[in-house]
Amino acid sequence: MPLTFDMPWDELRNYQGRTPKPANFDQYWQDALQTLDQTAPDTEVVPAEFQTSFAECFDLFFTGAGGARIHAQLVRPGGIGQPQPAVLMFHGYSGKSGDWSEKLGFAAAGFTVAALDCRGQGGLSEDPGGTKGPTMQGQIIRGLSDAPEKLLFRQIFLDTVRLARIVMALPEVDAARVGATGASQGGGLTLACAALVPEIKLAAPIYPFLCDYKRVWEIDLARDAYYSITSHSLRFFAKNEK
């Protein structure tokens, strides 16, 4: 079945998105990274209940943005003689890091794998909350009525940064051979992580969510996970404009 799009393929290949870049964009993320650096990671690695004969499985905990304790699954191949490549894995919206078995293929190929649990979703990470404004319907609007520093996805993006740095610092990992991947929300987090951690060697986003919000609105696809944006805009912004 052929794929259909709202513009010709040649245009899509060069399309850069419709969402305008704020004037303070670079400074915003530079400040965010500096704030993250001021929080100690307090990394804890605990052997997981699940183990195999050829790989070691751990629950990795660290302190992320805003002091939240964040969880990730960490799987590393057994018998590592020298630093090996690693892959960061990010899950879809409302999901979690998944089953241990999903990482074993990478471990069998010699990769260390770290799979993040996004805060406030299906995994073990902590979500302290603490923002003004509505939180009903979805995390996309969390903090939208508060200060820009309170946006939930800013915190999740920074959690991906911290995970990448922790993995790159592991003695069994070759920091020059670390990649990132994920689908849907995981694809968006892959792009964000690779942008904020330029040392990442390879990014493989799969149908990335969290991208080009303005275009999503224009082509009438602001549904499902995007519904909270529509609800927030019509119920709160439109009301305030009167």
TORTI-193889 format. One record per residue (C-alpha): x, y, z; residue in three letters; residue number from 1. Coordinates in Angstrom, 1 decimal. Layout:
// TORTI-193889
<atom><east>X</east><north>Y</north><up>Z</up><kolke>ALA</kolke><nulo>NUM</nulo></atom>
...
// end
This chain:
// TORTI-193889
<atom><east>0.0</east><north>0.0</north><up>0.0</up><kolke>MET</kolke><nulo>1</nulo></atom>
<atom><east>1.6</east><north>3.4</north><up>-1.0</up><kolke>PRO</kolke><nulo>2</nulo></atom>
<atom><east>2.1</east><north>6.0</north><up>1.7</up><kolke>LEU</kolke><nulo>3</nulo></atom>
<atom><east>0.3</east><north>9.3</north><up>1.2</up><kolke>THR</kolke><nulo>4</nulo></atom>
<atom><east>1.4</east><north>12.7</north><up>2.6</up><kolke>PHE</kolke><nulo>5</nulo></atom>
<atom><east>0.1</east><north>16.2</north><up>2.5</up><kolke>ASP</kolke><nulo>6</nulo></atom>
<atom><east>3.0</east><north>17.4</north><up>0.4</up><kolke>MET</kolke><nulo>7</nulo></atom>
<atom><east>5.2</east><north>15.9</north><up>-2.3</up><kolke>PRO</kolke><nulo>8</nulo></atom>
<atom><east>8.1</east><north>13.6</north><up>-1.2</up><kolke>TRP</kolke><nulo>9</nulo></atom>
<atom><east>10.8</east><north>16.0</north><up>-2.5</up><kolke>ASP</kolke><nulo>10</nulo></atom>
<atom><east>9.4</east><north>18.7</north><up>-0.3</up><kolke>GLU</kolke><nulo>11</nulo></atom>
<atom><east>9.1</east><north>16.4</north><up>2.7</up><kolke>LEU</kolke><nulo>12</nulo></atom>
<atom><east>12.8</east><north>15.5</north><up>2.4</up><kolke>ARG</kolke><nulo>13</nulo></atom>
<atom><east>13.7</east><north>19.1</north><up>3.0</up><kolke>ASN</kolke><nulo>14</nulo></atom>
<atom><east>10.9</east><north>20.1</north><up>5.3</up><kolke>TYR</kolke><nulo>15</nulo></atom>
<atom><east>12.3</east><north>21.6</north><up>8.6</up><kolke>GLN</kolke><nulo>16</nulo></atom>
<atom><east>9.1</east><north>22.1</north><up>10.5</up><kolke>GLY</kolke><nulo>17</nulo></atom>
<atom><east>6.6</east><north>24.9</north><up>11.1</up><kolke>ARG</kolke><nulo>18</nulo></atom>
<atom><east>7.1</east><north>25.6</north><up>14.8</up><kolke>THR</kolke><nulo>19</nulo></atom>
<atom><east>9.1</east><north>28.9</north><up>15.1</up><kolke>PRO</kolke><nulo>20</nulo></atom>
<atom><east>12.3</east><north>28.9</north><up>17.1</up><kolke>LYS</kolke><nulo>21</nulo></atom>
<atom><east>12.1</east><north>31.3</north><up>20.0</up><kolke>PRO</kolke><nulo>22</nulo></atom>
<atom><east>14.7</east><north>34.0</north><up>20.1</up><kolke>ALA</kolke><nulo>23</nulo></atom>
<atom><east>16.0</east><north>32.7</north><up>23.5</up><kolke>ASN</kolke><nulo>24</nulo></atom>
<atom><east>15.9</east><north>29.1</north><up>22.6</up><kolke>PHE</kolke><nulo>25</nulo></atom>
<atom><east>19.7</east><north>28.4</north><up>22.8</up><kolke>ASP</kolke><nulo>26</nulo></atom>
<atom><east>20.0</east><north>30.4</north><up>26.0</up><kolke>GLN</kolke><nulo>27</nulo></atom>
<atom><east>17.0</east><north>28.5</north><up>27.5</up><kolke>TYR</kolke><nulo>28</nulo></atom>
<atom><east>18.7</east><north>25.1</north><up>27.0</up><kolke>TRP</kolke><nulo>29</nulo></atom>
<atom><east>22.1</east><north>26.3</north><up>28.0</up><kolke>GLN</kolke><nulo>30</nulo></atom>
<atom><east>20.6</east><north>27.5</north><up>31.3</up><kolke>ASP</kolke><nulo>31</nulo></atom>
<atom><east>18.7</east><north>24.2</north><up>31.7</up><kolke>ALA</kolke><nulo>32</nulo></atom>
<atom><east>21.9</east><north>22.2</north><up>31.3</up><kolke>LEU</kolke><nulo>33</nulo></atom>
<atom><east>23.7</east><north>24.4</north><up>33.8</up><kolke>GLN</kolke><nulo>34</nulo></atom>
<atom><east>20.9</east><north>23.9</north><up>36.3</up><kolke>THR</kolke><nulo>35</nulo></atom>
<atom><east>21.1</east><north>20.1</north><up>35.8</up><kolke>LEU</kolke><nulo>36</nulo></atom>
<atom><east>24.9</east><north>20.3</north><up>36.4</up><kolke>ASP</kolke><nulo>37</nulo></atom>
<atom><east>24.1</east><north>21.8</north><up>39.8</up><kolke>GLN</kolke><nulo>38</nulo></atom>
<atom><east>22.3</east><north>18.7</north><up>40.9</up><kolke>THR</kolke><nulo>39</nulo></atom>
<atom><east>24.4</east><north>15.7</north><up>41.9</up><kolke>ALA</kolke><nulo>40</nulo></atom>
<atom><east>23.3</east><north>12.5</north><up>40.1</up><kolke>PRO</kolke><nulo>41</nulo></atom>
<atom><east>23.5</east><north>10.2</north><up>43.1</up><kolke>ASP</kolke><nulo>42</nulo></atom>
<atom><east>23.6</east><north>7.2</north><up>40.9</up><kolke>THR</kolke><nulo>43</nulo></atom>
<atom><east>22.6</east><north>3.8</north><up>42.4</up><kolke>GLU</kolke><nulo>44</nulo></atom>
<atom><east>23.0</east><north>0.5</north><up>40.5</up><kolke>VAL</kolke><nulo>45</nulo></atom>
<atom><east>21.1</east><north>-2.4</north><up>42.0</up><kolke>VAL</kolke><nulo>46</nulo></atom>
<atom><east>21.2</east><north>-6.0</north><up>40.6</up><kolke>PRO</kolke><nulo>47</nulo></atom>
<atom><east>17.8</east><north>-6.8</north><up>39.1</up><kolke>ALA</kolke><nulo>48</nulo></atom>
<atom><east>15.8</east><north>-9.9</north><up>39.9</up><kolke>GLU</kolke><nulo>49</nulo></atom>
<atom><east>16.0</east><north>-10.9</north><up>36.2</up><kolke>PHE</kolke><nulo>50</nulo></atom>
<atom><east>19.3</east><north>-12.3</north><up>35.1</up><kolke>GLN</kolke><nulo>51</nulo></atom>
<atom><east>20.7</east><north>-14.4</north><up>32.3</up><kolke>THR</kolke><nulo>52</nulo></atom>
<atom><east>23.8</east><north>-16.4</north><up>31.6</up><kolke>SER</kolke><nulo>53</nulo></atom>
<atom><east>25.3</east><north>-14.0</north><up>29.1</up><kolke>PHE</kolke><nulo>54</nulo></atom>
<atom><east>24.2</east><north>-10.5</north><up>30.4</up><kolke>ALA</kolke><nulo>55</nulo></atom>
<atom><east>23.9</east><north>-8.7</north><up>33.7</up><kolke>GLU</kolke><nulo>56</nulo></atom>
<atom><east>20.7</east><north>-6.7</north><up>34.4</up><kolke>CYS</kolke><nulo>57</nulo></atom>
<atom><east>20.5</east><north>-3.8</north><up>36.8</up><kolke>PHE</kolke><nulo>58</nulo></atom>
<atom><east>18.0</east><north>-1.3</north><up>38.1</up><kolke>ASP</kolke><nulo>59</nulo></atom>
<atom><east>19.6</east><north>2.1</north><up>37.7</up><kolke>LEU</kolke><nulo>60</nulo></atom>
<atom><east>18.4</east><north>5.0</north><up>39.8</up><kolke>PHE</kolke><nulo>61</nulo></atom>
<atom><east>19.6</east><north>8.6</north><up>39.6</up><kolke>PHE</kolke><nulo>62</nulo></atom>
<atom><east>18.5</east><north>12.1</north><up>40.5</up><kolke>THR</kolke><nulo>63</nulo></atom>
<atom><east>17.2</east><north>13.9</north><up>37.5</up><kolke>GLY</kolke><nulo>64</nulo></atom>
<atom><east>15.9</east><north>17.5</north><up>36.9</up><kolke>ALA</kolke><nulo>65</nulo></atom>
<atom><east>14.2</east><north>19.1</north><up>39.8</up><kolke>GLY</kolke><nulo>66</nulo></atom>
<atom><east>15.5</east><north>16.4</north><up>42.2</up><kolke>GLY</kolke><nulo>67</nulo></atom>
<atom><east>13.3</east><north>13.6</north><up>41.0</up><kolke>ALA</kolke><nulo>68</nulo></atom>
<atom><east>14.5</east><north>10.0</north><up>41.4</up><kolke>ARG</kolke><nulo>69</nulo></atom>
<atom><east>14.6</east><north>8.5</north><up>38.0</up><kolke>ILE</kolke><nulo>70</nulo></atom>
<atom><east>14.7</east><north>4.8</north><up>37.0</up><kolke>HIS</kolke><nulo>71</nulo></atom>
<atom><east>16.2</east><north>3.0</north><up>34.0</up><kolke>ALA</kolke><nulo>72</nulo></atom>
<atom><east>16.9</east><north>-0.6</north><up>33.1</up><kolke>GLN</kolke><nulo>73</nulo></atom>
<atom><east>20.6</east><north>-1.2</north><up>32.6</up><kolke>LEU</kolke><nulo>74</nulo></atom>
<atom><east>21.7</east><north>-4.3</north><up>30.7</up><kolke>VAL</kolke><nulo>75</nulo></atom>
<atom><east>25.4</east><north>-5.1</north><up>29.9</up><kolke>ARG</kolke><nulo>76</nulo></atom>
<atom><east>27.0</east><north>-8.1</north><up>28.2</up><kolke>PRO</kolke><nulo>77</nulo></atom>
<atom><east>29.0</east><north>-10.4</north><up>30.4</up><kolke>GLY</kolke><nulo>78</nulo></atom>
<atom><east>32.7</east><north>-10.9</north><up>30.1</up><kolke>GLY</kolke><nulo>79</nulo></atom>
<atom><east>33.5</east><north>-7.4</north><up>28.8</up><kolke>ILE</kolke><nulo>80</nulo></atom>
<atom><east>37.2</east><north>-7.2</north><up>28.1</up><kolke>GLY</kolke><nulo>81</nulo></atom>
<atom><east>37.3</east><north>-3.6</north><up>26.8</up><kolke>GLN</kolke><nulo>82</nulo></atom>
<atom><east>34.9</east><north>-0.7</north><up>26.4</up><kolke>PRO</kolke><nulo>83</nulo></atom>
<atom><east>32.0</east><north>-1.6</north><up>24.1</up><kolke>GLN</kolke><nulo>84</nulo></atom>
<atom><east>29.2</east><north>0.5</north><up>22.4</up><kolke>PRO</kolke><nulo>85</nulo></atom>
<atom><east>26.0</east><north>1.4</north><up>24.2</up><kolke>ALA</kolke><nulo>86</nulo></atom>
<atom><east>22.5</east><north>2.3</north><up>23.2</up><kolke>VAL</kolke><nulo>87</nulo></atom>
<atom><east>20.0</east><north>4.5</north><up>25.0</up><kolke>LEU</kolke><nulo>88</nulo></atom>
<atom><east>16.3</east><north>3.4</north><up>24.6</up><kolke>MET</kolke><nulo>89</nulo></atom>
<atom><east>13.3</east><north>5.7</north><up>25.1</up><kolke>PHE</kolke><nulo>90</nulo></atom>
<atom><east>9.7</east><north>4.4</north><up>25.3</up><kolke>HIS</kolke><nulo>91</nulo></atom>
<atom><east>6.4</east><north>5.6</north><up>23.8</up><kolke>GLY</kolke><nulo>92</nulo></atom>
<atom><east>4.0</east><north>8.0</north><up>25.5</up><kolke>TYR</kolke><nulo>93</nulo></atom>
<atom><east>2.5</east><north>6.6</north><up>28.7</up><kolke>SER</kolke><nulo>94</nulo></atom>
<atom><east>4.6</east><north>3.5</north><up>28.4</up><kolke>GLY</kolke><nulo>95</nulo></atom>
<atom><east>7.7</east><north>2.3</north><up>30.4</up><kolke>LYS</kolke><nulo>96</nulo></atom>
<atom><east>11.1</east><north>0.8</north><up>29.8</up><kolke>SER</kolke><nulo>97</nulo></atom>
<atom><east>9.6</east><north>-2.5</north><up>28.9</up><kolke>GLY</kolke><nulo>98</nulo></atom>
<atom><east>10.6</east><north>-6.1</north><up>29.4</up><kolke>ASP</kolke><nulo>99</nulo></atom>
<atom><east>14.2</east><north>-7.2</north><up>30.1</up><kolke>TRP</kolke><nulo>100</nulo></atom>
<atom><east>14.1</east><north>-9.6</north><up>27.2</up><kolke>SER</kolke><nulo>101</nulo></atom>
<atom><east>13.7</east><north>-6.7</north><up>24.8</up><kolke>GLU</kolke><nulo>102</nulo></atom>
<atom><east>17.3</east><north>-5.6</north><up>25.5</up><kolke>LYS</kolke><nulo>103</nulo></atom>
<atom><east>19.0</east><north>-9.1</north><up>25.4</up><kolke>LEU</kolke><nulo>104</nulo></atom>
<atom><east>19.6</east><north>-9.0</north><up>21.6</up><kolke>GLY</kolke><nulo>105</nulo></atom>
<atom><east>21.7</east><north>-5.9</north><up>22.0</up><kolke>PHE</kolke><nulo>106</nulo></atom>
<atom><east>23.6</east><north>-7.4</north><up>24.9</up><kolke>ALA</kolke><nulo>107</nulo></atom>
<atom><east>24.3</east><north>-10.5</north><up>22.9</up><kolke>ALA</kolke><nulo>108</nulo></atom>
<atom><east>25.8</east><north>-8.3</north><up>20.2</up><kolke>ALA</kolke><nulo>109</nulo></atom>
<atom><east>28.1</east><north>-6.7</north><up>22.8</up><kolke>GLY</kolke><nulo>110</nulo></atom>
<atom><east>26.0</east><north>-3.5</north><up>23.5</up><kolke>PHE</kolke><nulo>111</nulo></atom>
<atom><east>25.3</east><north>-2.1</north><up>26.9</up><kolke>THR</kolke><nulo>112</nulo></atom>
<atom><east>21.7</east><north>-0.9</north><up>27.0</up><kolke>VAL</kolke><nulo>113</nulo></atom>
<atom><east>20.0</east><north>1.7</north><up>29.2</up><kolke>ALA</kolke><nulo>114</nulo></atom>
<atom><east>16.2</east><north>2.1</north><up>28.9</up><kolke>ALA</kolke><nulo>115</nulo></atom>
<atom><east>14.7</east><north>5.1</north><up>30.6</up><kolke>LEU</kolke><nulo>116</nulo></atom>
<atom><east>11.4</east><north>5.2</north><up>32.5</up><kolke>ASP</kolke><nulo>117</nulo></atom>
<atom><east>9.9</east><north>8.6</north><up>31.8</up><kolke>CYS</kolke><nulo>118</nulo></atom>
<atom><east>8.7</east><north>10.3</north><up>35.0</up><kolke>ARG</kolke><nulo>119</nulo></atom>
<atom><east>5.0</east><north>10.2</north><up>35.6</up><kolke>GLY</kolke><nulo>120</nulo></atom>
<atom><east>4.3</east><north>7.5</north><up>33.1</up><kolke>GLN</kolke><nulo>121</nulo></atom>
<atom><east>4.2</east><north>3.7</north><up>33.3</up><kolke>GLY</kolke><nulo>122</nulo></atom>
<atom><east>7.5</east><north>2.9</north><up>34.9</up><kolke>GLY</kolke><nulo>123</nulo></atom>
<atom><east>9.3</east><north>3.4</north><up>38.3</up><kolke>LEU</kolke><nulo>124</nulo></atom>
<atom><east>10.5</east><north>7.0</north><up>38.0</up><kolke>SER</kolke><nulo>125</nulo></atom>
<atom><east>9.3</east><north>9.6</north><up>40.4</up><kolke>GLU</kolke><nulo>126</nulo></atom>
<atom><east>7.2</east><north>12.6</north><up>39.3</up><kolke>ASP</kolke><nulo>127</nulo></atom>
<atom><east>7.2</east><north>15.2</north><up>42.0</up><kolke>PRO</kolke><nulo>128</nulo></atom>
<atom><east>4.8</east><north>17.5</north><up>40.1</up><kolke>GLY</kolke><nulo>129</nulo></atom>
<atom><east>4.5</east><north>21.0</north><up>41.7</up><kolke>GLY</kolke><nulo>130</nulo></atom>
<atom><east>3.3</east><north>23.1</north><up>38.8</up><kolke>THR</kolke><nulo>131</nulo></atom>
<atom><east>0.6</east><north>25.7</north><up>38.6</up><kolke>LYS</kolke><nulo>132</nulo></atom>
<atom><east>-2.3</east><north>25.3</north><up>36.1</up><kolke>GLY</kolke><nulo>133</nulo></atom>
<atom><east>-4.1</east><north>22.3</north><up>34.7</up><kolke>PRO</kolke><nulo>134</nulo></atom>
<atom><east>-2.6</east><north>18.8</north><up>34.6</up><kolke>THR</kolke><nulo>135</nulo></atom>
<atom><east>-5.6</east><north>16.9</north><up>33.5</up><kolke>MET</kolke><nulo>136</nulo></atom>
<atom><east>-5.6</east><north>15.0</north><up>30.2</up><kolke>GLN</kolke><nulo>137</nulo></atom>
<atom><east>-1.8</east><north>14.8</north><up>29.5</up><kolke>GLY</kolke><nulo>138</nulo></atom>
<atom><east>1.7</east><north>15.7</north><up>30.3</up><kolke>GLN</kolke><nulo>139</nulo></atom>
<atom><east>2.2</east><north>17.9</north><up>27.3</up><kolke>ILE</kolke><nulo>140</nulo></atom>
<atom><east>0.5</east><north>20.7</north><up>29.1</up><kolke>ILE</kolke><nulo>141</nulo></atom>
<atom><east>2.2</east><north>20.1</north><up>32.5</up><kolke>ARG</kolke><nulo>142</nulo></atom>
<atom><east>3.7</east><north>23.5</north><up>33.4</up><kolke>GLY</kolke><nulo>143</nulo></atom>
<atom><east>2.4</east><north>25.4</north><up>30.4</up><kolke>LEU</kolke><nulo>144</nulo></atom>
<atom><east>0.6</east><north>27.9</north><up>32.6</up><kolke>SER</kolke><nulo>145</nulo></atom>
<atom><east>3.7</east><north>28.2</north><up>34.9</up><kolke>ASP</kolke><nulo>146</nulo></atom>
<atom><east>7.2</east><north>29.4</north><up>34.3</up><kolke>ALA</kolke><nulo>147</nulo></atom>
<atom><east>9.0</east><north>28.0</north><up>31.3</up><kolke>PRO</kolke><nulo>148</nulo></atom>
<atom><east>11.4</east><north>26.2</north><up>33.7</up><kolke>GLU</kolke><nulo>149</nulo></atom>
<atom><east>8.5</east><north>24.2</north><up>35.0</up><kolke>LYS</kolke><nulo>150</nulo></atom>
<atom><east>7.5</east><north>22.5</north><up>31.7</up><kolke>LEU</kolke><nulo>151</nulo></atom>
<atom><east>7.4</east><north>18.7</north><up>32.3</up><kolke>LEU</kolke><nulo>152</nulo></atom>
<atom><east>9.0</east><north>17.8</north><up>29.0</up><kolke>PHE</kolke><nulo>153</nulo></atom>
<atom><east>11.9</east><north>20.1</north><up>29.8</up><kolke>ARG</kolke><nulo>154</nulo></atom>
<atom><east>12.5</east><north>17.9</north><up>32.8</up><kolke>GLN</kolke><nulo>155</nulo></atom>
<atom><east>12.1</east><north>14.7</north><up>30.8</up><kolke>ILE</kolke><nulo>156</nulo></atom>
<atom><east>14.5</east><north>16.0</north><up>28.2</up><kolke>PHE</kolke><nulo>157</nulo></atom>
<atom><east>17.1</east><north>16.7</north><up>30.9</up><kolke>LEU</kolke><nulo>158</nulo></atom>
<atom><east>16.5</east><north>13.2</north><up>32.3</up><kolke>ASP</kolke><nulo>159</nulo></atom>
<atom><east>17.6</east><north>11.8</north><up>29.0</up><kolke>THR</kolke><nulo>160</nulo></atom>
<atom><east>20.8</east><north>14.0</north><up>29.2</up><kolke>VAL</kolke><nulo>161</nulo></atom>
<atom><east>21.6</east><north>12.7</north><up>32.6</up><kolke>ARG</kolke><nulo>162</nulo></atom>
<atom><east>21.1</east><north>9.1</north><up>31.6</up><kolke>LEU</kolke><nulo>163</nulo></atom>
<atom><east>23.3</east><north>9.6</north><up>28.5</up><kolke>ALA</kolke><nulo>164</nulo></atom>
<atom><east>26.1</east><north>11.1</north><up>30.6</up><kolke>ARG</kolke><nulo>165</nulo></atom>
<atom><east>25.9</east><north>8.3</north><up>33.2</up><kolke>ILE</kolke><nulo>166</nulo></atom>
<atom><east>26.1</east><north>5.6</north><up>30.5</up><kolke>VAL</kolke><nulo>167</nulo></atom>
<atom><east>29.0</east><north>7.4</north><up>28.7</up><kolke>MET</kolke><nulo>168</nulo></atom>
<atom><east>30.9</east><north>7.5</north><up>32.0</up><kolke>ALA</kolke><nulo>169</nulo></atom>
<atom><east>30.6</east><north>3.7</north><up>32.7</up><kolke>LEU</kolke><nulo>170</nulo></atom>
<atom><east>34.0</east><north>2.0</north><up>32.4</up><kolke>PRO</kolke><nulo>171</nulo></atom>
<atom><east>32.6</east><north>-0.8</north><up>30.2</up><kolke>GLU</kolke><nulo>172</nulo></atom>
<atom><east>31.2</east><north>1.7</north><up>27.7</up><kolke>VAL</kolke><nulo>173</nulo></atom>
<atom><east>33.1</east><north>3.4</north><up>24.8</up><kolke>ASP</kolke><nulo>174</nulo></atom>
<atom><east>31.8</east><north>7.0</north><up>25.1</up><kolke>ALA</kolke><nulo>175</nulo></atom>
<atom><east>32.5</east><north>7.6</north><up>21.4</up><kolke>ALA</kolke><nulo>176</nulo></atom>
<atom><east>30.1</east><north>4.8</north><up>20.4</up><kolke>ARG</kolke><nulo>177</nulo></atom>
<atom><east>26.8</east><north>5.6</north><up>22.1</up><kolke>VAL</kolke><nulo>178</nulo></atom>
<atom><east>23.6</east><north>5.8</north><up>20.2</up><kolke>GLY</kolke><nulo>179</nulo></atom>
<atom><east>19.9</east><north>6.5</north><up>21.0</up><kolke>ALA</kolke><nulo>180</nulo></atom>
<atom><east>16.7</east><north>5.2</north><up>19.7</up><kolke>THR</kolke><nulo>181</nulo></atom>
<atom><east>12.9</east><north>5.0</north><up>20.4</up><kolke>GLY</kolke><nulo>182</nulo></atom>
<atom><east>9.5</east><north>5.2</north><up>18.7</up><kolke>ALA</kolke><nulo>183</nulo></atom>
<atom><east>6.8</east><north>7.8</north><up>19.0</up><kolke>SER</kolke><nulo>184</nulo></atom>
<atom><east>7.5</east><north>9.7</north><up>22.2</up><kolke>GLN</kolke><nulo>185</nulo></atom>
<atom><east>10.8</east><north>7.7</north><up>22.3</up><kolke>GLY</kolke><nulo>186</nulo></atom>
<atom><east>11.6</east><north>9.1</north><up>18.9</up><kolke>GLY</kolke><nulo>187</nulo></atom>
<atom><east>11.1</east><north>12.7</north><up>20.1</up><kolke>GLY</kolke><nulo>188</nulo></atom>
<atom><east>13.2</east><north>12.0</north><up>23.1</up><kolke>LEU</kolke><nulo>189</nulo></atom>
<atom><east>15.9</east><north>10.5</north><up>20.9</up><kolke>THR</kolke><nulo>190</nulo></atom>
<atom><east>16.1</east><north>13.7</north><up>18.9</up><kolke>LEU</kolke><nulo>191</nulo></atom>
<atom><east>16.1</east><north>15.9</north><up>22.0</up><kolke>ALA</kolke><nulo>192</nulo></atom>
<atom><east>18.8</east><north>13.8</north><up>23.7</up><kolke>CYS</kolke><nulo>193</nulo></atom>
<atom><east>21.0</east><north>13.8</north><up>20.7</up><kolke>ALA</kolke><nulo>194</nulo></atom>
<atom><east>20.6</east><north>17.6</north><up>20.3</up><kolke>ALA</kolke><nulo>195</nulo></atom>
<atom><east>21.5</east><north>18.2</north><up>24.0</up><kolke>LEU</kolke><nulo>196</nulo></atom>
<atom><east>24.3</east><north>15.7</north><up>24.1</up><kolke>VAL</kolke><nulo>197</nulo></atom>
<atom><east>26.2</east><north>16.2</north><up>20.8</up><kolke>PRO</kolke><nulo>198</nulo></atom>
<atom><east>28.6</east><north>13.4</north><up>21.8</up><kolke>GLU</kolke><nulo>199</nulo></atom>
<atom><east>25.9</east><north>10.8</north><up>20.9</up><kolke>ILE</kolke><nulo>200</nulo></atom>
<atom><east>27.2</east><north>9.1</north><up>17.8</up><kolke>LYS</kolke><nulo>201</nulo></atom>
<atom><east>24.0</east><north>7.9</north><up>16.2</up><kolke>LEU</kolke><nulo>202</nulo></atom>
<atom><east>20.3</east><north>8.8</north><up>16.6</up><kolke>ALA</kolke><nulo>203</nulo></atom>
<atom><east>17.6</east><north>6.5</north><up>15.2</up><kolke>ALA</kolke><nulo>204</nulo></atom>
<atom><east>14.2</east><north>8.1</north><up>15.9</up><kolke>PRO</kolke><nulo>205</nulo></atom>
<atom><east>11.2</east><north>6.1</north><up>14.8</up><kolke>ILE</kolke><nulo>206</nulo></atom>
<atom><east>8.0</east><north>8.1</north><up>13.8</up><kolke>TYR</kolke><nulo>207</nulo></atom>
<atom><east>8.9</east><north>10.7</north><up>16.5</up><kolke>PRO</kolke><nulo>208</nulo></atom>
<atom><east>6.1</east><north>12.3</north><up>18.5</up><kolke>PHE</kolke><nulo>209</nulo></atom>
<atom><east>6.6</east><north>15.7</north><up>20.3</up><kolke>LEU</kolke><nulo>210</nulo></atom>
<atom><east>7.6</east><north>17.3</north><up>17.1</up><kolke>CYS</kolke><nulo>211</nulo></atom>
<atom><east>6.2</east><north>20.1</north><up>14.9</up><kolke>ASP</kolke><nulo>212</nulo></atom>
<atom><east>3.2</east><north>20.9</north><up>17.0</up><kolke>TYR</kolke><nulo>213</nulo></atom>
<atom><east>2.1</east><north>23.8</north><up>14.8</up><kolke>LYS</kolke><nulo>214</nulo></atom>
<atom><east>2.0</east><north>21.6</north><up>11.7</up><kolke>ARG</kolke><nulo>215</nulo></atom>
<atom><east>0.0</east><north>18.9</north><up>13.6</up><kolke>VAL</kolke><nulo>216</nulo></atom>
<atom><east>-2.6</east><north>21.5</north><up>14.4</up><kolke>TRP</kolke><nulo>217</nulo></atom>
<atom><east>-2.7</east><north>22.8</north><up>10.8</up><kolke>GLU</kolke><nulo>218</nulo></atom>
<atom><east>-3.4</east><north>19.4</north><up>9.3</up><kolke>ILE</kolke><nulo>219</nulo></atom>
<atom><east>-6.0</east><north>18.6</north><up>11.9</up><kolke>ASP</kolke><nulo>220</nulo></atom>
<atom><east>-4.2</east><north>15.7</north><up>13.6</up><kolke>LEU</kolke><nulo>221</nulo></atom>
<atom><east>-4.2</east><north>17.2</north><up>17.1</up><kolke>ALA</kolke><nulo>222</nulo></atom>
<atom><east>-5.9</east><north>14.1</north><up>18.5</up><kolke>ARG</kolke><nulo>223</nulo></atom>
<atom><east>-5.2</east><north>11.3</north><up>21.0</up><kolke>ASP</kolke><nulo>224</nulo></atom>
<atom><east>-2.1</east><north>12.3</north><up>22.9</up><kolke>ALA</kolke><nulo>225</nulo></atom>
<atom><east>-2.3</east><north>15.8</north><up>21.5</up><kolke>TYR</kolke><nulo>226</nulo></atom>
<atom><east>-5.9</east><north>16.3</north><up>22.8</up><kolke>TYR</kolke><nulo>227</nulo></atom>
<atom><east>-4.7</east><north>18.0</north><up>25.9</up><kolke>SER</kolke><nulo>228</nulo></atom>
<atom><east>-3.2</east><north>20.8</north><up>23.8</up><kolke>ILE</kolke><nulo>229</nulo></atom>
<atom><east>-6.6</east><north>21.4</north><up>22.1</up><kolke>THR</kolke><nulo>230</nulo></atom>
<atom><east>-8.4</east><north>21.3</north><up>25.4</up><kolke>SER</kolke><nulo>231</nulo></atom>
<atom><east>-5.9</east><north>23.6</north><up>27.1</up><kolke>HIS</kolke><nulo>232</nulo></atom>
<atom><east>-6.0</east><north>26.1</north><up>24.2</up><kolke>SER</kolke><nulo>233</nulo></atom>
<atom><east>-9.7</east><north>26.3</north><up>23.9</up><kolke>LEU</kolke><nulo>234</nulo></atom>
<atom><east>-10.7</east><north>26.1</north><up>27.6</up><kolke>ARG</kolke><nulo>235</nulo></atom>
<atom><east>-8.0</east><north>28.3</north><up>29.1</up><kolke>PHE</kolke><nulo>236</nulo></atom>
<atom><east>-6.2</east><north>30.5</north><up>26.5</up><kolke>PHE</kolke><nulo>237</nulo></atom>
<atom><east>-9.4</east><north>31.3</north><up>24.5</up><kolke>ALA</kolke><nulo>238</nulo></atom>
<atom><east>-11.2</east><north>32.1</north><up>27.7</up><kolke>LYS</kolke><nulo>239</nulo></atom>
<atom><east>-8.4</east><north>34.4</north><up>28.9</up><kolke>ASN</kolke><nulo>240</nulo></atom>
<atom><east>-8.5</east><north>36.2</north><up>25.6</up><kolke>GLU</kolke><nulo>241</nulo></atom>
<atom><east>-12.1</east><north>37.4</north><up>26.1</up><kolke>LYS</kolke><nulo>242</nulo></atom>
// end
